[in-house]
Amino acid sequence: MKIGVRVMPRAEVLDTQGRAVEDTLRGHSFPIEAVRVGKFIELNLPGSETEALGKAKEIAQFVLCNPLIETFEVIKM
């Protein structure tokens, strides 16, 4: 089963990459309010939907996300 994991910087953490993209877009006259840059990881896991979602959450907590500065969301695809 394909499971997506979206990892984003916490709201209170300065997102320098997002700020750079935001500044570039504004410099090219795009009407942008805010930009946040994160990462998306696609996992193909065996088992039932419940097992795959649980395993994806475990993987995200173990290696994909730094809980001090990031949050994550597990998404069924």
Number of C-alpha atoms within 10 A of each C-alpha: 14 15 19 17 23 17 20 19 21 16 11 8 10 12 17 11 13 16 15 14 15 19 16 12 14 14 10 8 9 11 10 10 7 11 15 17 15 16 12 14 12 15 16 12 15 11 11 10 14 10 13 19 21 13 17 25 18 12 14 21 14 11 8 20 19 15 13 9 14 16 18 21 13 18 14 14 11
